[in-house]
Amino acid sequence: MNKPAGAHLHLAWACKTNAHNGDNFLAALTLTNLSDQVLPASGWALYFNTCRKIKPETVTGNVLVTHINGDFWSLAPAAGFAPLQPGESRTFDYEGLFWVISETDAPLGFYIVYDPNTPQAQMQVIGDPHIAPFATEGQRNRNDSDEVALASAGKTFADNAGLSLLPAEAVSKITPTPLQFTAGAGQFVINASTFIVHGAELANEAALLQAAIKDVSGQTLQRAAFKPAGAAAIELKIAPVTVKDTLAPGEAYQLQVSAEGIVLTGASAAGVCNAIQSLRQLLPVAAYLNPQAELAVAACQVQDAPRFAYRGLHLDVGRNFTSKETVLRLLDCMALYKLNQFHFHLTDDEGWRLEIPSLPELTEIGSLRGYTADETDNLVPCFGSGGDVAGKAGSGHYSKADFIEILKYATARHIEVVPEIDVPGHARAAIKAMNVRYTRLMAEGREAEAKQYLLCDFNDASVYESVQLWHDNVICIALESCYNFIETVLHDVKAMFEEAGAPFTTMHTGGDEVPNGAWEKSPICQAFMQEKGMTKIVELQNYFLARYRDLLKKYGLVFGGWEEIALVKKEVNGEHTHGPNPEFVNANFRPYVWNNVWGWGQEDFAYQLANAGYKTVLSNVTNLYFDLAYAKDPLEPGYYWGGFIETRGAYEFVPLDIFTTATVNLFGKPLDKDNIASKVRLTPEGIKNIIGIQGQLWAENIRDRSRLEYLAMPRIIALAERAWAKDPAWTSIADVAARQAKMDADWNEFANRLGQRELPRLDGFPRGESFGGYGYRIPLPGVKVEAGQLYANVAAPGLAIRYTTDGSDPTPASALYTGPVAATATMKVAVFSSSNRRSRVVSV
């Protein structure tokens, strides 16, 4: 019997309403048969991914919905399902937990399998459904108490109302803001006859500068050890640079530009590299998009050093894979804005992305996702990666050569790579890969080798569910083979760092989100605990952490991890909470603290840990999780469990007093002032233990390069400002109104920097790539109509606003908005970059 091809089955999905039966949502999935074949009453199943739990008992239409694992689900015909005739549609209503308010929340990656669970099984890709608009408040609000304002052109206009276009001379030329900048008289022109003068110890930095100048001028400057007589030159040198208020004096630099030449002085090679980045920002912005043979640099003097020693960006490539080329582009942007730590999240439940030569199964199995009957060839799809194993987002890994290239690239730019190998939770990809290895070697009669790196207890009957809905993602930490596995991975990773000539100082273990219930019914774990005299699961977990710590100590590595590792449960006034774990204070453990969601009660964890003596990296979700959506808009990609983060949200982050700019909770309600006042503040010693801040890019919704760059920029620029520059003056203004006025003025200057300098520069940066400039998010226009006039503005003054009056979408040739215009019924408005990329179109 012939059956419809997957390409001839169409799916449509709609949120019908939220706040259904409490904090649930009601949705509808419609299946249409576009083929000339009948979809039979049995013998098939649809598979898909959704991050929202479906209540199977609520599904209508005589189908059975099953949660398989993680975000992986199936829908199959039940008894009474009528065949779907050609041209016929069938709708399945269902109820799910929590809410769905954006396209990010829709189920994705559908495929159909005919004759599932049989040798004759056949998979056909369907793809993503059509997602119906979120038109009503019931569709766009999480529940009846959701007071976060919906995004709209009018709201955007009001948000931008305090912005104005500043003259170029009022806009800072260097980002992040330097400690001291003094403008001089005259200029120096870089051209083909300019030399780069440097000693052998700065050959790497000279090569970086040479390449940077060539990118924007087309000229390859000559390099020399000494300045030729009468020649114009850019001189690089290492010498003492004295600055105050820095946690990284070795990164200090001085930049001097005069009519006679340019001198870049660093306290170290890293300082010289920082000076080079500042010089790049002083070059004509237009040259990045259209190279100029001569580059005029205005005379000035800069004295500068970073506020924090650790200025990081985290990229998750486990959930979805990011290509090597895209990672290199991200490193280029990090270098331009003087970020110096790349937290590389290489493994997770959904993928293992780094070749480990000693354990090839990790990437042979663990780096692939797609249709599978038993996960012996690849993992199941996640995050809509679909049935095709060759899908770009779900599958992929870095070979040893790729990783070494990334390490060399980062090291040349004075960026340290901090790899993360997530254990003992978030480890499903590794567990499944090692199971395949075990099965293969056991079949070959090699039992000892088979058990050498085994990560699971096959008789474990523990019942648990992780935050991401996995039921089998935790390593059996009572097995000695788990420690063999970790050490082998450490050994191979260290060898790659050494081959790359890259510093390997820190291993991030993850260590977060181990679900309750793990190990409780594992015969191996229970026997081990009895042997060691342990009575509580937490003792077993502490044993694992101590063993892991010892392994890292053997390799001379700092023990990095999310804050859960440094916290212990305690009871205060009858309430269960967490506090600093004294066991790890002197264990060379570095907590990365993310959990400060306003209203959850854990807003001060980072300060508690710093006060207790932990060297702490602030990774706060509410300001620094760049995978979260920019705004409450169904078309904005990204989750929102920690809030919505516009670029201004990252800019207004106050590292040493996060409460300064805290106003509302996750649902837009005013924060309880007494509750906020009761939270722990940093002590003088605690302040010394805040070593830096880090932005996070989690990858559940990063399905390609354009999505990554859209989510990353321009928020990374605001991150860099807060990590490098000293606190702005408004942080010390007690009067609320006066502080807000100063904040608004400072934001206006920074927004102008974005619109006039940083974003236009990114339009042509990095060069030498086939896919062009950086794909930052172009802000939507703010628009209002009043008294028959249309008014428009933009969050980054300097970007062009264009409009049409005939109902067509604006193009680069459309009318340029320069002031109020007569409103018509068919106007459309959009913002354009200097390379003529366009924002989403706003219809009036």
N, C-alpha and C positions, 0 to 999 in steps of 0.2 A: 504493500500500500504506500503510495506517495504521500509525503507530508510536507507542510509548508517549510520553506527555507527560513532560517533565522532572519535574513534580510527582508523577508516579506511579512514579518510579524512586527507590528508597531505598538509601542507602549506610550501611554500618557499618564502623568501623575499629577495630583492636585492635593494641596492642603485644603480641607473643607473648613476647619476651624480649630483653634486651640481652646484651652480652658474647657475641654469636654470631659465630663465626669471628673471634675477636679483638675489636676495638673496633667491631663492627657490631651492628645490631639486626635482628630478624626481626619483620615485621608482616603483617597480613592485612587486605585490603579486600574487603568482601562487597557485591555488587550484587544487589538484589532487584527483580524486576519486579512491581509492584503493579497494573499495568494489565490490561486484557483484550486487549491487543495483543502481538504477538511482537516482541521486540527482535531484529532480523535479524543474520545472520552477518557482515555487512559494511555499509559505508556510514555509519558513525558514529564519533565519537570523544568521549571524556570529556576535559575540561580541568579543571585544578585547580592549587592552589599548595601547595608543601611546602618547608620550609626545610632539610630533610634530603635529601641526595643519594641517589637510588635507584640500585641496580645493575641495569640493565635485563636483563642476562643471567640474573638470578635469579628473574624474575617468572614465576609459574606461571599456567595457565589459558588458554593460547593467546591471549595479548594482547601487544601491543607497547607498552612504556612509553618515551616519548621526552622527554628534557630539551630544552625549547625555548629558554629563556633565563631568567636570574634564578631565581626560585622557581616558574616557570611550566612545567607538565608536561602531557603528554597520554597517554591510554591508549586504544588502538584495537584492534579485533579483528584477530588474525593468521589466517593460513591454518589451518584446522582448528577455528576457533571455532564452537561449535554455537549456533544461535539460542536466546535465553533466553525460555522460554515464560512465559505469565502465571502468576504465583504462584511462579515458580522463582527460586532464589538461586544465585549463582556466587561463589566465593571465590578471590581472587588473593593468594597469598603472595608476599612480596618481602623482599629484604635491602637494608639501607641503611647509609650511613656514620654512624659515631658512635652516638648513643643517643637514645632517646625515653622520657622519664620523666614527662611531664605532658601535659595536654590541649593546651597551647600548641604542642606538637610535632606534633600531628596534621595531616594534609592537610586543606585547607579550600577552600570556594568552588567546589564542583563545578558544572559545566554540561555539557550534551551538545550536540553539533552534528551534525545529520544532513546527509549529502552535503557534508562539509567540502571546502574548496578548490574549490568549484564555484559558479557563479552561483545555484544553487538552495539553497545552504547555509542551514540554519535552526537557530537557537540556542534551547535550552530550559533554563531555570534549574533546577538540582536543589537546591543549597544545601550546607550542612555535613553531614558524616556523623554518625551516632550514634557516640560514642566510648565504647568499653568501659572499665570500671574498671581501674585499675592495682592489682591485688590482691596480686601476689607480689613478693618481693624482687627477682627477676630483671627484673620490669617497672619497679620503682621505683628501682633502683640503676643507675648508669651502667655500671659494670663491677665486676669482683671486688675491685678495690682502692678502691672508693668507700666512704669511711668517714664521710661526712656523714650524720648521723642523720636518719632519716625523721621527718617531722612526725607527731605523735600527740597525743591529749588528755593522755596521761600525761607525754610530754616537755614539753608546754606548761606543765603544772602544775609540773614540776620547774624549768623556766626561770623561772617566776613566783614560786618559793618564797621568794625574798628580799624580795618586795614586801609592803607592808602599807598599809592606808588611813591616811593622815595627817590630823590635824585641819586644818581650813581655814587656820588662822593659820600653819601650818608650811609652807604651799605658796606659792611665789612668785606674786605677782599679775601680773607682767609677764614676757612672753616675747618676744624673748630676754632673758636675765637682764641687768638694768642694772648699771652700775658701782657705783652707790650708791643705796640705797633706804632711807629713814628714815620709819618710821610716825609719825604725829602723833596728836593728840587731837581727837576730834570728826569732823564730816563736812560736806560741802557737798552740797546737793540741787539738781540741775539740773531746772528745770521750765519751763513756758511763759513765765514772766516773766524768765528768765535771758537776758542779752544776750551776744552774741559781739562783742568789741571788737577792732578791728584797723585798721591803716593800709592804704592803697591797695596797697602792695607785697605784702600778704598776703591779697589778695582771693581768690585761688585756694584757699589753705589754709583760709580762713574758710568758703568754700563747701563744701569737703570735710568740715569739722567739722559744719557745719549739716546736711548730708545724713546724716552718720553718726548725729547725735543724733536726727534725725527717724526714721531706720530703727528705732531701739530705743525710741522714746518716742511716736512719732506727732506730736510737737510740732515746729513750725518756729520756731526761735529767731530773734529779731530781731538784725540786725547793725548796728553803729554804729562811727563813727570815734573817738568818745570815750565813756567810761563815763558814762551818765546819773546824776545825783545820786541817791544812795540805792539804786541798782539793783544787783542781784547780776549778776556777769558772769564770763565766761571770756575772759581777755585774751590776745591773741597778739602777740608782739613779737620783733624781731630785736635781739640785743645780744650782746656777747662772753660766751662760755661756756668756762670754763677746765677742761679735763680732761687727764689724762695717758693714755699708752698707746693712742693712736688713730692710724690712718692716714688718717682723714678728719675733721679738726677742724671743717670746715664743717658737718658733720652733727651736731655736738654739740647737746645741748639740756638744759634744766632744766624740771622740772615741779613746781609748788607747788600743793598743795591745802590750803585751810584753811576754816574756817567762813565766812570772809568772801568767798571766791571761789577761782577757779583762774587761775593765770598760767602760760602756756606760752611759754618763751623759747628761741629757736633761734639758733645762730651764723649761720644763713642760713635761707632759706625751707625748704630741705630739712631743717634741724634742727627747725624748727617742725612740719613734717609728721611727723617722727619722734616728737615730743612728742604730737601728736594721736593717733598709733597707740597710744602708751602709755596715754593717757587713755581711749581706747576699751576697752583691756583692763582698766581699773580700774572700768568701768561694771558694774552687776550682770549676771552671766552669763545669768541667766534672762531678762533683757530682750531678748536676741537672738532667742529663740524666741517669747516672748510680751511684746511691747512694754509698757513701764511709763511712765505719764505723768510720774512723778517718779523721778529717777535719783540715788540716794545714792552719793556717792564719799567713801571714807574719807580723812581728812587724811593727807598724806604729802609728802615731798620727794624728788625723783629728780634725780640728776646723771648724765648718761650720754653716751656716744659709741660708735660702732662700732669694733671691733678692726680690721676690714679695710675698705678703701674699695670693693672689688669684692665684691658679695654677689649671686651670680647663680643664675638658673634657666634651663635650656635646654629648649626644646620643639621637637620635630621634627614638622612638619606635612606633610613631603614623602612619607614612607612611607604614612601615612594622614592624612586631612584632619581638622582640628579646627575647629569653627565659630567664627565671630567671637564669639558670645555666650559660649562656653566659654572662649575666650582672655581675655575681659574678667573672667570669674569668677576665673580663675587670677591675673590681675593684681591683683585685689582682695585675694586671699589673700597674694600676695607683699608688697603694701603693708602689710597688717596686721602682718606679721612682719619688716618693714623690709628686705626684699630689694630691691635697687636696680638690677639689671641683668637684662634679659630677652633672652636669646640665642634669636633667632627663626630656626629652621632651616627656611627657606622653600622649598628646592629639594632634590631628590635624583633618583636614577635613576627612582624610581617616581612622581614628580609634581612639577610646577612650580606653586606655589600663589599667586603674586603677579602681578597684572595689571601688565604693562609696556606702557604706551600705545604706545610706538614699535614694539613687537614683539608684536602681538596673538596670533600663533600660539602663543606660549608657554603661554597659558592655554586658548586654543581647542582645542589638541591635548594639550598637556602636563599639563593639570589633570584630564583625564578618563581613566578606566580601565574596561575592560569587553571584551566580545566584539568582536573585530576580525579581519579577514582579512589586513590589511596595515599596520595602524597609521597610516593616513592620516587617520582621524577621531579616534582616541583610542589610548591605550597599552593594552598587554595587562594583564590583572588581576594583582595582586600581593597577597600576605598574605591570601588568601581573600576579596578584594573581589568576586569573582564576575563573571558575564557581563553583568549589568545595569549599563549605563553610569551610570544614575542612582543607583547605590549610594552611600550616604552616606559611607562611610569611604574608598572608593577615589577618588571624584571630588569636586572642589570647589576653589574658589580665593577669594582676597580681592580684591574689586574695588579700584580706586584709592580710592574713598570709604571702603570697609571698612578699608583699611590706614591711611588718615589718621585715621579714628576710633580705631583701636587706638593709634596714635601719640599722639594727643591724650589719650586715657585714661591711658596710661602716664605721659606727661609731667606731667599734673596730679598724679600720685602720686609724682613724683620718681623714676620708674623709667626708665632709659635703655634703648632698644631697640637691640640689636646684631643686625642682619640677617645671615644667612648665605646666600650664593649659592655653592653647592658646585662648585668647579672645581679641577683639570682632570678628576679622576675624579668618580664619583657624578653624572654629568652627562647621563645617557641621555635624560631627559625633554626637556631643552633640545636635544640633538642631533636627536631625532626630530622635534621641532616645527620646527626650522630646516630639516630635510630637506623637510618638507611645504611650507614657504615657498619653498624653492629650486625644487621641482618645479612649483609653481603659477606662479612668475614666469618660469621657463624656457619653460613652455607658452605664456606670453604674449609671448615673444620679448624679455624684459627680462633679459638675461644678467648685466649688470653688477650690477643690483639683486639678482638671485638669489644671486650669489656674495658679496654684501656682508656677510652674517652667517653664512655656512656654517661648520659646526663639525666636519665630518668629511671624510676623504679616502675617496672612494668606492672607490678601488682598494687600500685598506689590507688587507693579508693577515695582519696581526699576529694571533697566537694568544695569548689570555690569558683568564683567568677571575678576576673580582673576588671578594672575600670573600663577596659576596651572589650569586655565580654568574652575573654578567653577562659577556657576551663583546663588548659594543659600547658601553661606557659612558664612554669617555675621549675628551675633546676633542682634535682635531688641533692641537697648539700651534705647528706650523710655519706655519699659515695666518694671514695678517694679519687675515683676517675674524674670527678668534676674538677678537682684541684689540678690533676694532670692536664685536663683540657685548658684551664685558665693559664697555667704556666706555659704550655705550648704556644698558645695564642700570644702571650706576652713576649716569649722568646722570638717568635717570627716577626711581630710588630717592631720590636726593638732592632732586629736585624735590618729591617727596611729603613728605619730612621737613620741607622748608622751608615747604610749604603748611600742615603741621600745627603749625609752630612748635616742632618737637621737635629736640633736639640730635642731630646725626649725627656721632659722633666715631670710630666703629670699624666696619669692614666685615670680617666673618669669611669667609674664602675656603674653609673646609674644608681642602682640600689633602691629605686623608688617603687611604689605601688605594688608591693607584694601582697596579694589578696589574703584576707582572713580565711582560714581553713586549709591553706597550703601546708603540706607535710603531716597533717594531723592523723591521716589514715594510711600513711606509707609504712609498710612493714620494715623497710630498711631504716627509715628515720626513727621509728619507734624503738627498734632494737638498739640503734646507735645511742639514742638518748638514755635508754636504760643502762647501757654499758658505761656511759660517762656520768651517770648520776644526775641527769637533767630531768626536770619535771615540767618545764614550760617551753613552749615553742620558741619564745624570745631568746632562751638560752642557746638553742640550736642556731638561731640566726646570728647571735653574737659570736658563736664559735666560727661560723662562716666568715664573718667580717674580720675576725682576728686572723684567720688563716689567709684571707685575701690581703690584709694589711701586711702580713709577714712576707708574702710573695712580692708585693710592691716594694717593700723595704729591701729585699734581696736585689731588686733591679734598680734601686736608688730612685724610686719614683714617689712623687706626691700622690696621696690617695684622694682623688676627687670624687664627689658624689652629690646627689640631690639631698636636700636637708633631712629627709626621713632618717638617714643613717645617724645623724648627730642628735636625734631627738629620742626621748623616752616618754612613755605614757605616764601620766601622774594624775592625781585627783586634787582639785582645788575647790574648796567650798562646796563639795558634793558634786562638782562637775568634772568630767573626764577631759583632760587636755594633754598637752605635751610640754616638755621642757628640755633644756640642754642635757645631753648625756655626758657626764664627767669622764667616762671611760675613754673617749676619743679626743679629748682636748689636746693631749700631748702625743697624739698618734700620727701627726703630720697629715691630718685629714682636713680637706678644704671643702666646706659645704657651699653648694650653689643653691640659693634659696629663692624659690619661685612663688610660694603660697602666701599671698597677701590679699586675697580677694576681699574687698570691703564688705563686711557683714558676716564673714565666715568665722571670725574670732581668732584668726591666726596671723593677723596683720603685722605683728611685731616679732615673729619668729627669727627673722634675720638679726634684729638688734639683740634679742636674747642670746643668740649664739655668739655674736661678736663680743658682747659684754662678758660671756663666759670664757672667752679666750680663743675662739675659733677664727682663723683667717677666712673671711667670708666674701663671697662674690654675690652681689645683688642681681637677681634674675627675675625681678618682680613681674608677675603676670599682668597686673593692671596697667602697666606702662610699657613693658618691654617684650611682650609676646606678639611678635609681628606676624604670626600666622592668624591672629584674630582679625575679624573684619574691621575695616576702617569706620564703618557707620552702620546704623540699624536700617539697612536697605536690602531687600530681598536679592538684589543683583550684585551686592558686594560679596565677593568670595571670602570664606574664612569662618571659623567657629566664633562663638561669642560667649562661651561659658565663663570667661574671666572679664567680660566687658567688651566694649567697642573702643578701638584705639586709633584716633586720628593722629597725624604727625604731631600736632600740638600736645597730645597726651604724653608722647615720649619726650618732647622738649621740656615739659613742665615737671618732669620727674626730679625730685629733690633727694639725692642719695642718702644724706645724713639726717633727713627729717621728712619722711614720705608723707607725714600727716599734714604738711604745710598746704598741699594742694588737693587734699582729699575732701570731697564734699558730699558725694552720694554713693549709695550702694549699687549692687549689680542691677537692681530694678529701678534705679533712678530716684530712690527715696533718700531724703536727707539723712546723713549719718548721725547716730546718737553721740552728741558731743561729750557726754559723761563717759560713755564707753571708750571713745577715742582718747579721752584724757587719761584713762586708766591703763592705756597700753605703755609698754616699756619703751623708754627713749635710750639713745646711746649714751654711755658714760664716756668720759675722756679716754679711758683705755679701750672701750669698745670702738670709738672712732678710729683708733689706730689699726683696728683689726678689719675694717672694711677696705679690702685691697682693690676693689674695682666693681664694675658693673658689666652686664652682658645682656644683649638682645637675643631672643630665641625665634628661630624659624622651624616650627614643626611642620611635618610634610603630609599630613592626612589629605590636605586639599591642594598640594603642589603637584599637579599632574604634568607640568611641562615648564620649560625655561621662562616663558612669558608670565606664567602665574607666579613663579618664584620672584622674579624681578619686580612685578607689580606689588607683591606683598612687602618686599624688602625696602624698596625706595619710594618716597624719601625718608621713611622712618629711621633708617640706619644713620642718616645724616644728623638727625636729632639725637640719636643715641651717642654718636661720636662727640657732639657738643657737650653733652652731660658727662661723658667719661673723661674728656680732656680738659675742658675749660673750668675755671673756678666757678663757684656758685654765683649766679647773677645777684645783683643788689637787692632785688625784691624779696629774696628768701629771708632777709633780716629785717624787713619792715613789719612792725607789729600791727599797725592800723590796717584793717582789712581793705578798706576802700583805697587807701594809698598804695597798698601792695598790689591790688588788682590793676590799678592804673599803670603802675610801673611794669607789671607783667604784660599788659596789653601793648605797651610801647615797645618793650623788648621783643615780644612776639612779632610785632609789625616789622621790625628790622630783620629778624630771622626769616620771616616769610618773604620779604623782599630779596634776601640773599638767595632763597630757593628759586624764586621766579626770575630774578635778573642774572644770577650767576651759576648756581649749582645745577639746576635742572637743564638749562641750555648746555652746560658743559657735558652733562651725562648724555645729551643727544648725540654726541660724537665720541663717546667714551664707553668702553675701551676700544681703541682702533685696532685694525688688523684682523677683525673678525668678520666672517661672511654674513653674520646676522646683525651687524650694525650696532648702533648705540644702545645704551642701557634702557630697558623697558620699564621705567618707573611709572607709578600711577599718576596720571594727569588728573588733577582735581576737577570735579564737576563744577560748572558755573553756578553761582548763586543768582537767582532771578526773582524779581517781583514786578508786578504791574500795578501802577498807582496813577489815578487821574488820567488814564489813557496813555501813559508813558511806560515803556519797559526800561527797567534798571537792571544792570548785571554787574557782578563782581567775581573775584576769584581768590582762592586761599593763598595763591603764590603770585603776588603782584609782579607784573612783567611778562607773564604768559598772555598770549593773544586770545581774546574772546571774539568769536565770529557768529554771525546770525543770518538767517534767511527769513523771508516773509511770504514765500510761496508754498510752504509745506515740505520742501525738500530738505534733506540733511545738509548741514553746513559743510563746505569744503575749504581748502586753503585759499580759494579764490572768492569766498563769500565776504560780505561786508564786515569790516572790522569795527567792533564796538568801541567807541571812544567817549560815549556819554549817552544820556537818555534818548530813546528813539520812540516814535509813535508806535504803539502796540497794535498788532493785527491779530486776527483769530487763528492764523496758521503759522506763527513764528516758531522757529527752532534755534537753539543756542548751544554752542559747544566751545570748549577750550582747546587751543592748539599749542603744541610744543614748537620749538624753533626748527625741528625737523619735519613739521607738519603731521605728526601723529595727533590723533584726536581723542578727547575724552568721550565718555558716553554723551549722547545727545539729549538735551532737555527740551521737551515740547511745552509750549505755553498755551 
